[in-house]
Every structure is written in structure tokens, then in C-alpha cells.
């Protein structure tokens, strides 16, 4: 059994992660942390864990975490994560980092988009980006994996088959994405209060101002071998969870719906958590699962690519466990299939 710690255990992603880990026969959860001073039991923070996990949330130093665990899921916010990760690695732990701190290759790009100088810049560009559908062969044996974000996973998984396969132009891509409110995290914010977001839908970070854009372009460029440029507009929709992204790319050559769907199925053959479907997927289809549903339609020389996933699972906790399984040599699906 692998002794596992979850850092930053009070958020929505951490809850989903703990629930998945409790189903994983290879895992023993030995520590959960919070910066709260009163060290509440985890079931007082996440009441659905009552009777399932008997641990207190403690404010532990990285050294104390390493004394209790050999593997760490770091659910801390950006900046806090880069401060903890080097000390966890020095203490002998392997780490999946769910923040954005190790996803980008350039410290200059990181500082521009996140507003902080990276204190562990030597690992940028060397840390493997943990999207198993693209790079499962790179993940086994790694000590640190940068876990993807939810918007990025949806866009990258939807676009990759068609860019890499030469079906669509790699520039001029439009990504129109919509996410449930849990994507904004558990900390109360004015725009996510019920009376503000219920019965309403709004765009935000429009004009290519969202932090996930450079991540999307960087990963697709590396995976597809061509420079990828996109316009990305995210929206907040009044539902708990889920992401749907509708993406538009100019076809390089005429193609039918069936031909493009076939190309996507071939690209993702053997990938257990990608479902290339004939119908138009909805967020409820993949809710509470680790699946990403993808389809495509054509119109007026454009490919219209639609991808859906659960932002808390396939967009965060579920793919983190995929990375854990691959890092440790377990079957990729362990704990992730109902």
C-alpha cells in the first residue's frame, strides 16, 4: 500500500480526490492538511466523509508530511504549491501538483500570467505535464507531475486529434467554454453567490485574458508539432459541475462528420477515459465520472468540436489519480471505474 497525503484538503477537488482514493485498494490516506488552526476532523469539513475517513486536518510542514506519507497530492493554490513542492521532493515524496505552478515551461510566461516570480523556476520545462491521453509513456517513474487544469484538459483533448492529424488549421481556433460554479473553488466570492449566478450566465476573462490560454497553446503546440494559436472565452453557468467546450477550426481539406469522428476514435484507441460519441454530448453524461466525451460536426468549411467533462474529476482529481497510478505502476483505471 502507498501512504498518501492530501495537502489543502478543504476544497471541492480535494473532496473528490479523497473519495476516489478511498476506492483505490493500493492507497492508505495517512495525512490531510489545512492552514486552519483548529485541526477539525475531515468529516467536519466534508460531511460526506463521515464514517469513511478518520483523520484530522492538520497544518503540517512538508517535513512532517514526508514523515507520514510517501506520495503527496498537492491541492494548494498557486505560489503556495511552489513553496511546498521542492521540500516534499527533498523529503523523498513523489508529488502530483494540482496547481498551475509547474504547468508552464517559461518562468517569464508564468510571471506574466500569475503575477509572481517563480521560486522553483529550474523545474519549469522539465516537469512532465500529466495528461495521460497524450503522454502516458512519460509519466511512469516520475517524481513530480504537473496535473492539468479543467478548461485546459477539455480544450486539449478535444482539439488534439484534429490538429495533430492535420484535419484543421492550427491557428485561428476559437474555444468557447462553459463551466459550472464549482470551477471557481470553494472560497466564497461575490460572483459565485447563489443570488448572483443563479438564473444567469456570464463570460469572463474575455479577450484572451484567461490564465489557461498559454497552457492550452503550449501543450497543443508540443503535442502536435505545430504552433497553435487560439481565442479562448470562458463562461460561468449556473450549474454545480461540468465543462462543455465548443471549438471551431478551419478544415484543411473537405471532410464529413463520420470521417472526423473516425479520426478521433483512431487517435484515442485504447484510451479508457475518452469516449468519442456520435451524438451531441451534454455535461450530465460525464458528470461524476472520469470520462471526457468528444464529438465533431462540419459546416461551411469549419470543424465544430464539442468536448464535455466533469471539471472536478476528469478536470482535476480523476486525472490526478490516473497520474498516480501510472507513476506507481498500477493499472491506469485503478479506483476510477465504478
N, C-alpha and C positions, 0 to 999 in steps of 0.2 A: 504493500500500500504506500502511496505517496502522501506525505504530510503536507497539507496545503494551507496557506494563509490568504485571506482576502483583505486587502487594505482599502479603506474607505467603504465600509460595509453598509452604510446607511442609505445609499441611493437605490434607484429603481434597477439599474443594471446589476448592482451587487446582489440584490434580491434574486433576480433571475439566475444569476451565476450560481448562487448558493443552492437554489432548487435543482439546477442541473447537476451540480457536483454531488448532491445527496443521492442522486440516482446512479452515480458512477462508481462501480464496485472497486475501482482502483484508487479511490480517494478517501483520505481521512482529513476532515477540516479540523485544524488544530488552533487556529487563531483568526479572529476578526477584529478589525481596528476601526477606531473613530477618534476624532480630536475632541469629542465631548469629554468633560471632566468627570461625569458621574458614573461612567462604566456601566451602562444599562445592559441587561441581557439582550441578546439579539432578537428574541421573540417579543420584546417590548417595543422595538423599533419596527420590526416586520412581524406583525402578529400571525401571519400565515405560517410562520416557522415554529409556533408553539408546539412543543412535544416532538419536534423534529431535530432541533439543534440546541444543545445545552451549553452555550458559550456566552461569555460576557464580551461586549465590545470594549476594547481597551485602547488606550493611547500608548502604543508600543513604539520604541525606537527600532530602526532597521536591524540593529544587533540583536534586540530581544526577539524580533520576528524570526531571524535566522536561527535562533536557539530552539524555536518551536516548529519550524517548517523547513522543507527543502524546495518548495515551489511556491511562488507568490503570484497572485493575480492583483495587479496594481490598478485599483479603480479610483485613484486620486485625480484631482484636476490637473491640467497642465501647469507647469512650473513646480508644483509640489511633487509631481512624479519624478522630474529630472533630478530633484534633490535626493529622493529616496533610492532610485534605481541603482546608481553606482555603489552605494553602500550595501544594498541587498546582494548584488553580484559579488562584491568583495567578500561578503559573508558566506558565499558558497551556494546561494539560492539561484534557481532558474526563475525567469520572470516573463510573464505576458503583461505588457503595459497597455492598458486600455485608454490612456490619454493620447493626445496628439504629439507628445514631446519627442517621439523618435520616428515619426512617420515621414517627415520631410528630409530631403538629402542635404539641404543647404542651411547653415546657421543664419545666413543673411535673409533668406526667404522666411525662415522661422521667425526671426525678429520682426520682420515687416508685418507679418500676418497676426502674430500673437503678442507683439509689443514688449517682449522680454529678450534679453541676451541669454542664449542657451549656455548653461553652466556645464554641460556634458557634450559639447559640440563634437568631440572626437568620435563619438558613436554615430553621428548623423551620416547617412550614406553608407554605413556599414551594417546597420541593423536591418534584418530581414523584415519585409512588410508581410504580415501574416494573413494573406488571402489564399487559402489552400487551393481554391479552384484554378488559380494561376501558377502558384509556386509551391505546391505540396512537396516537391523534391528538395527544396531549400530549407525546409523547416526542421526536419528531424536532426536532433543533436545540438540545436542552437540553445544558447543560454538566455538570450533576450529576443523577444519578438514584439514588433510594433503592431498592435491589433488595429484593424481598420475601423473607421467610423461608419455610421449607418447610412448617411447620404452617399458617402464615397462608395461603399460596397454596392449599393443599389445601382448607381450610375456605371461603375466599372464593370460589374457583372453583366449588365445589360448591353453595354457598348462593345466590350472586348471582342466577342466573336465576329462582329461585323467590321470593326476596324482592322483587326489582325488578319481577317480573311479577305481583306481588300474589297469588301462589298460597299462601303461608304467612304466618303472623303473624311480625312482625319481632322479637318478644320471646318469652321462654320457650324459646329454641332450645337444644338440647343437642348439643354436639360431643364425640364420643368418638373420640379419635385414637390411633393406634399407630404408632410409628416404629422403624426399625432402629437399631442401635447407632452407626453412623457419624454419625447426627444429633447425637451428643454430642461430636463432634470427635475429633481425633487425639491430643490430650494425655491421657496415662493418668490414669484416675480409678478409685477403688475399685469403684464400682457397674458399671463397664463392663469390668472384667477378665473374662476368659472364664469362670473358675470361679464368678464372682458372677452373671453374667447368662445363661449358657447354661442351657437347660432350665428357664427361669424367665421370668415376665412380671410387671411391676410398674407400678402407677400412680405418678405423681409430680406435685408442684405442684398437688395436688387442692384443691378449694375456691376455684377462680378465683384461683389464685396464680401462674399462669404468665405470663411477660412478654409472650407473644404475644397474650394476650386483648385488651388495649386496642388493639393494632394491628388485630386482626380486626374488632372493633366499629367502630373509627374508619373503616376503609376501606369496610366494608359500608354504614355509615351515609351516607358521602359518595356512594358509587356508586349506592345505591338510593333515596336521598332520604327515608328514614325512620330514626328512631332504632332501632338494632339492639342487642339485649341477648342474651347467650348465657352458658351454663355450659360451660366447656372443661376437659376432663380428658385429659391426655396419658398415654401408656403407653410403656414401653420393652419391646420384644420382641426375642427372640434371633435376629435376622437382620442381615445386613450393612447392607442399604439398603432404602429404600422407606417410604412412609407410606400408611396407609389410615385414612380418617376416615368414621365412620358418624354422620350428623347427623339430628336429629329436630326437625321443626317442625309446628305445628298448622295444618292446612289451613283456609283461609278459606272455601272452598266445596268441595263434593264433586268429586272428580276421579279419573280412572283412571290406572293406571301409564302407559298409552300416551299419554294427554293430557299428562302432566307430562314424559315423555321427549321428546315432540314440542316442548313449550315450550322445553326446554333446547337442543334441536337448532336451533331457530329463533334463540334468543339467541346461540348460538355459531357461527352460519352464517358461513363464510369465515375462521374462526379455525383455523389449520393444526395447532395442537398440542392441541386439545381433541377428544376422542373421546367422544361421548355414545353409550353402548352399551346393548343390550337385556339382556345377561347381567350377572351379578354380577361385577364386576372383581376381580382379585387383584393383589397388588403385583408379582408376576413379569411381569404383562402389560406394565407400563410401565417395568420396571427397565432401566437403561442407555439410556433414551430421554428425549426432551423432551416426551413426551405426558402429559396428565392425562386419566384415564378416569373418566367420571361416569355413574351411573345413579340411578334412583329407584324406590321402591315405596311403596304406600299400605297403611295398616292402621289401623282404628279412629279415623279422622279425623286421622291423622298422615301426613306425608310422611317417608319414610325415605330419605335421600340418602346415597349412597356415592361417595366420590372416592378415587382412588389416583394416586400419582405417585412418581417417584424423587426422594428428598429431596436428593440431591447434584446432580442435573441440572435437572429442571423446578423443583425447590425451591430452586435456588441458581445453579449455573454456567450451565445452559442458558438460563434466563430472563435471566441477565446478558448473554449473547451476543445474545439477542433484542433487548434494550435497546440494546446496542452497534450492532447492525445498523440499528435504527430511528434512532438518534441520528446515524449516519453516512450515512444514505440508501441503505443496501444492502437487498436483499430480506430480509424478516424471518427466513426459513428458512436463510439462508446458513450453511453449516457445521454445521447441526443435523439434517439429514435424511441417513440412511445411504444 
